[in-house]
Amino acid sequence: MEKLVATEKAIEVIELLKAKHGNLVFEQSSGCCDGTVPICFTKDGHYISSQLVLLGEIADVPYYIDKHQSEYLKHMQVLVDVMEGQGASFSLESAEGYAFLMKSKIMK
């Protein structure tokens, strides 16, 4: 079982964003507002905090997560999905009418 996976629809949206914006990066911090929301940024010029660790890649896009969340999720699979509608974040997909979300389940 892979640690980090994405739905087909999430990958479609990622590919759309890559075509429009070039290199991308996901960041899932443990901030007060969007602690479980994957936020997609353009990679060029985006600072990756030392408090983040690389969880893996989705469609060749690096996915960083807060160290504390990484520890909490160490026995879980992380699934990135997307839904229609604008999320309350600065993530690139919001302008396209989508919102990424993260789900997790215990790995067997």
C-alpha positions as CSV (number, residue, x, y, z in Angstrom):
1,M,0.0,0.0,0.0
2,E,1.4,3.4,-1.0
3,K,1.8,6.1,1.6
4,L,0.6,9.0,-0.6
5,V,-2.0,8.6,-3.3
6,A,-4.4,10.8,-5.2
7,T,-7.8,10.3,-6.9
8,E,-8.0,10.4,-10.7
9,K,-9.9,13.7,-10.5
10,A,-7.2,15.3,-8.2
11,I,-4.5,14.2,-10.7
12,E,-6.6,15.8,-13.6
13,V,-6.7,19.1,-11.6
14,I,-3.0,18.9,-10.8
15,E,-2.2,18.4,-14.5
16,L,-4.4,21.4,-15.4
17,L,-2.5,23.6,-12.8
18,K,0.9,22.3,-14.1
19,A,-0.1,23.4,-17.6
20,K,-1.1,26.9,-16.4
21,H,1.5,27.5,-13.8
22,G,4.5,25.2,-14.4
23,N,6.3,23.6,-11.5
24,L,4.1,23.1,-8.4
25,V,4.5,22.1,-4.8
26,F,2.0,21.0,-2.2
27,E,2.2,22.1,1.4
28,Q,0.1,20.8,4.3
29,S,1.0,22.7,7.4
30,S,-0.4,22.5,10.9
31,G,-1.7,26.0,10.9
32,C,-4.8,27.0,12.8
33,C,-7.0,27.4,9.7
34,D,-6.1,24.8,7.1
35,G,-4.3,22.1,9.1
36,T,-5.6,19.2,6.9
37,V,-5.9,21.1,3.6
38,P,-3.3,20.5,0.9
39,I,-2.3,23.9,-0.5
40,C,-0.9,24.0,-4.0
41,F,1.7,26.7,-4.8
42,T,4.0,27.5,-7.7
43,K,7.3,25.9,-6.8
44,D,9.5,28.7,-8.1
45,G,10.1,31.2,-5.3
46,H,8.1,29.2,-2.7
47,Y,9.9,28.7,0.6
48,I,9.7,25.3,2.2
49,S,10.0,25.6,6.0
50,S,12.4,23.4,8.0
51,Q,9.2,22.3,9.9
52,L,8.0,20.4,6.8
53,V,9.0,17.0,5.6
54,L,8.6,15.5,2.1
55,L,5.8,12.9,2.3
56,G,6.1,11.9,-1.4
57,E,5.0,13.1,-4.8
58,I,1.6,13.2,-6.6
59,A,1.8,13.5,-10.4
60,D,5.5,14.5,-10.0
61,V,4.6,17.3,-7.6
62,P,6.3,17.2,-4.2
63,Y,4.0,17.0,-1.2
64,Y,5.3,18.4,2.1
65,I,3.7,18.0,5.4
66,D,4.3,19.3,8.9
67,K,6.7,17.2,11.0
68,H,4.1,16.8,13.7
69,Q,1.4,15.7,11.3
70,S,3.8,13.3,9.7
71,E,4.4,11.6,13.0
72,Y,0.6,11.4,13.6
73,L,0.0,10.0,10.2
74,K,3.0,7.5,10.1
75,H,0.7,4.5,10.1
76,M,-1.9,5.9,7.7
77,Q,-2.3,6.3,4.0
78,V,-2.8,9.8,2.8
79,L,-5.3,10.3,0.0
80,V,-5.5,13.6,-1.8
81,D,-8.9,14.3,-3.4
82,V,-10.6,17.3,-4.9
83,M,-14.1,18.7,-4.8
84,E,-15.9,21.3,-6.9
85,G,-16.2,24.7,-5.2
86,Q,-13.8,27.2,-3.9
87,G,-12.0,26.4,-0.7
88,A,-11.0,29.0,1.8
89,S,-7.3,29.1,1.0
90,F,-4.6,30.6,-1.2
91,S,-4.3,27.3,-3.1
92,L,-4.0,27.6,-6.9
93,E,-7.0,25.4,-7.7
94,S,-9.4,27.8,-6.0
95,A,-9.3,30.0,-9.1
96,E,-10.4,27.0,-11.2
97,G,-13.4,26.2,-9.0
98,Y,-11.9,23.3,-7.0
99,A,-10.6,22.6,-3.5
100,F,-8.1,19.9,-2.6
101,L,-8.7,17.9,0.5
102,M,-6.9,15.2,2.4
103,K,-8.3,12.0,3.8
104,S,-6.4,9.3,5.7
105,K,-6.9,5.7,6.6
106,I,-4.9,3.2,8.6
107,M,-2.5,1.2,6.6
108,K,-2.8,-2.6,6.8
